[in-house]
């Protein structure tokens, strides 16, 4: 394959990978929003279905990102954000591609923030669950439970439900 054909093939690859990354990021955001809905409406059982789906999508996105980075490197650009920006500046259809790139970055930032908020919701729910267990154990006169490590763990019976 000559250099011109190789460059054209890599350019086409980057263009299509960019579109695939954006579509996949939107799918991830959809799953994250479903996860937030499940957490917000008290349906954590749905998470068992969403987490594997989300993890698979994140793996696919990482693979597409690696492919785009390899294509950039094959064209002589750095395999990072600066390389992508430089590559975009040299494309005939750079305005359209830059729009896709910026939209992808915005979608990724949105997904990151949604994932962060979901993590906070999970932390809050775990705290409430621990406090509820403390209250129930205290009311029953039990002072400890078995942890995942098989050892008995004391509960803080002085904490009140809903307190920080």
Residue pairs with C-beta under 8 A, 6 or more apart in sequence:
1 9
6 74
7 75
10 71
10 72
10 74
10 75
11 75
11 91
13 67
13 68
13 71
14 68
14 71
14 72
14 75
14 87
15 93
15 97
17 64
17 67
17 68
17 71
18 68
18 97
18 100
18 101
18 104
19 100
20 64
21 61
21 64
21 65
21 68
21 104
22 100
22 103
22 104
22 107
24 57
24 60
24 61
24 64
25 61
25 104
25 107
25 108
25 111
26 107
27 57
28 54
28 57
28 58
28 61
28 111
29 107
29 110
29 111
29 114
31 50
31 53
31 54
31 57
32 54
32 111
32 114
32 115
32 118
33 114
34 46
34 50
35 46
35 47
35 50
35 51
35 54
35 118
36 114
36 117
36 118
36 121
37 43
38 44
38 45
38 46
38 47
38 50
39 47
39 118
39 121
39 122
39 125
40 121
44 125
68 84
69 79
69 80
69 83
70 79
72 78
72 79
72 83
72 84
72 87
73 79
73 83
75 87
77 83
77 84
77 86
77 87
78 86
84 101
85 101
88 94
88 97
88 98
88 101
91 97
128 162
131 159
131 160
131 161
131 162
131 163
132 161
133 145
133 155
134 155
134 156
134 157
134 159
134 161
135 160
135 161
137 143
137 144
137 145
137 155
137 157
138 155
138 157
142 155
143 154
143 155
143 157
144 152
144 153
144 154
144 155
145 152
145 153
145 155
146 152
146 153
147 153
